[in-house]
Amino acid sequence: MLREMGLAPLWRLRAPATGPEAAAIEDGTGPAVERAAIHPAGAAPSQAQPSDETDERRTRIARMDWAELSEAVATCRACKLCERRKQAVLGVGDQRADWLFVGEGPGAEEDEKGEPFVGQAGKLLDSMLAAIGIQRGRNVYIANTVKCRPPGNRTPEADEMATCFPYLERQIDLLQPKLIVALGRPAAQTLLDTEVKIGAARGRLFSHQGRALVVTYHPAYLLRNLPDKAKAWEDLCFARRTMRRMVDASP
């Protein structure tokens, strides 16, 4: 009813970051961080205003270990994306990784194999990782904002991303990564809880729940826009420098 009246979706601001990583960033011992602008209700593609039921679900997911989280994602029926999936795709990689790369959602090949970034975009991502001296499965974890393939590989809708976001939040809590790399606009907007333009966000350091976050293009976009690969390389170099600063600053 609210949607028909033009009053939905409604968005809420998540609680501010806490913990040692947040303190390091805020007190200057970590890298300088730019805050994402907060938009008024309805302006940003963030998490929908919670009901008691969604709060209870979020709380339940927030207590899961890796095995429970994997089972919950595999059997999830919380949004309409489950209706046409072959399998849900949790993520892949080192579960104690310093690096976390977050994309948009599974494609056709990912839906078949149950692993993110296994098609042509995945091959490009692997090359991008290799270019900065890291590789899939070693100190890197790869995930998506939604765990089921959107039909026709369309962009996930705001309610779908909001419904799936507690899974990604729990992955971040379990991983405790030093640096998050948001691949593409949907991932960046979900993690930053605000409207994002990749061109304007590149080369800037943001924070998600006290963890350093940088933004770059999605590999699938780069396959269609080859000249922007040079910009993505600049972003990866920026991410690598950021990681080195954090490692050097660690006790």
Buried (B, 14 or more C-beta within 10 A) or exposed (E): EEEEEEEBBEBEEEEEBEEEBBEBBBEEEBBEBEEBEEBEBEEBBBBBEBEEEBEEBBEEBEEBEEEEBBEBBEEBEBBBBEEEBBBBBBBBBBEEBBBBBBBBBBBEBBBBBBBBBBBEBBEBBBEBBEEBEBEBEEBBBBBBBBBBBBEEBEBBBBBBBBBBBBBBBBBBEBBBBBBBBBBBBBBBBBBBBBBBEBEEBBEBBBBBBBBBBBBBBBBBBBBEEEEBBEBBBEBBEBBBEBBEBBEEEEE
